[in-house]
Amino acid sequence: MDSKQAAHLLATLLDTYRGSELSSDREFFMRLAFHFRDIARLSYSLYGGRSHLEEWTRRLVDLLYTQYRARPRRAREVDRVRERNPKWYLSNQLVSTMLYVDRFAGNLAGLRRRIGHFRDLGVNLVHLMPLLDCPAGANDGGYAVRDYRAVDPRIGSMDELVALIEAFHDDGILVQLDLVVNHTSDQHQWAQRAAAGDQRYQDYYYMYEDRSIPDQFEASMPEVFPQSAPGNFTWLPEVERWVMTVFHEYQWDLNYTNPDVFLEMLDVMLYLSNCGADVLRLDAVPYLWKKIGTTGQNLDEAHTILRLFRVCASIVAPAVALMAEAVVQPAEIVRYFGTDDYAGRECEMAYHVSLMVLLWDCIATRSTRLLRRGLESMPEIPRNATWFTYIRCHDDIGLGYADQDIRACGLDPFLHRRFIVDYFTGRYPGSTATGSPFMVNLRTGDARISGSAASLLGLESAIERGDRHGIETAIDCLIMLYAIVCSIGGIPIIYYGDEVGYLNDYSYLDEPDKREDNRWMHRPRIDWNKMARSQDCVTVEGRVFARMKQLIARRKELPEFAADFPAQMMDPANEHVVAYLRYCADYRTLVLANVSDVTQIVSFDVLEESGIDPSAADVLSGRPAQIEGEYVVLRPYAFLWLRHSVFGESAPSQTTQAVTTQTREHTR
Ligand code: GLC
């Protein structure tokens, strides 16, 4: 559709609105006019072959208008603030956490009583993991949604959620919610109707009478859960149909080739936005479009769907940022920020999956070779996009390194991955890690890893052995990894429990619907007696908490840690040390981190190349680095944030006042 046709279509659509609506909701119609060309273009590219495209576009615009009118006043104010400051999420002020409401605090009311915990830690973006209504029993941690407009009654109600979000906002804390956009639960009413034989709803899914089409799909589609849910289709005896179920058999893939499905999910997206969410995490986005003969991942149409979602959200809820959950190869992940004409106009955030796995590689190998190679070969991301940087989340650690990067380091991809799995599952001689292999694929030899950060870093086994030195080493290593996550650029995620060094929680083995999925070992039920020890610095929990809190507080004082400019990787001429430079107009900070269990030295050369004086103070300790001759000394798992002001002072910090004002600005 060209611009003339789009303009004509817009004029026809606008004709149907009354003059009073056009003037009272001028803001909406202005935004619609501004973005309409994209709406027309993207819709045409997805559904251009359909005869009712014009009628469908009218329904889309009506839907947008209805959701705009339903948008609460407070949310509209935030829209306007963020329209004036569209890159608000690049700020160094943001630090996030992610948690399951029930496992963290029992329910929404319990979570509300814990707001002080986030304030104390300094976290100001809380991702509430799936909390919508889902069937009891197996539900993939809530990623099988039964009703997108109801909160799981076991943890509360929609009214309570909205009130909780407001309470968070009053405290300057933003909220992120999940939008499970690729599939519904088999208990969702659409699925139930489809299973009852209703053709309209059967068309919401990929459903087939016999195996001929499923077999063609299967020929090129990989399996996500080969152990627990092999294959990509499930037989439904009640309607005698096969339905596509890429994840578990109770998660039915939505069929976006049906334009009605897009409208349904757009409505859900805007509904959740209107509940007050600041960020929506779009689950499993690489899978949004399937085509025979492909892997069914990362197809161009999946990107078009996301772009259309983004444009529509920019009209109704511009304050809301979209975050892509795309656990795919590095070069594919960056495409979710948008490419070509849409660079920076798809999802503005994504998990930095590559950094996460590369950091675990450093821990197992004590070397930064693959990390450097992997980060250097990643394409640049658009200037208005940012990462969520993290070491742990609720999922397994999949070893998605690019094979060519492993080979470039002189390693064999298959054997190297096997070594990493063996290391973190404690099978490799000398390893102190206590993780478990996840989804071992006997056919391909592929496997992933489960386990909490602290247990993977040896804290659990050191405590069991009563090994004090081992305990301190594991804590140092955990903090060193978080020091990277907090400084390399993007929004750091402090995965819940890590702030006190939570170990694996094996209680899932007693829960029949969780026993088969060992990802639950790193989704702990928080024991608030243990959490209370965070206030006592002689305990492990207290020592970890104090250091995490300090990292977060210092990060917020350093504008050079904002995501406006990417980290510049430096060569410290020592493969056990990561070095990168962060800078802004007034300051530069060189980060040095020793990823090994042996003391390392780094020559002054890297300081000189970074424009940092050897006498510069480390932001965290306030002291200059330890120097031996012309070398900086880094003890095992030590790190430094060496800061230099272009005005000549070392490590000044902004006032707390400025920090608070900026955070408030985000939520207003
Ligand atoms: C995402 C979630 C994961 C879930 C899957 C299916 O990858 O992070 O936990 O199993 O989607 O919804």
Residues whose N, C-alpha, C, O or C-beta is under 5 A from the ligand:
A	BS01	GLC	D140 Y143 F247 D283 A284 D395
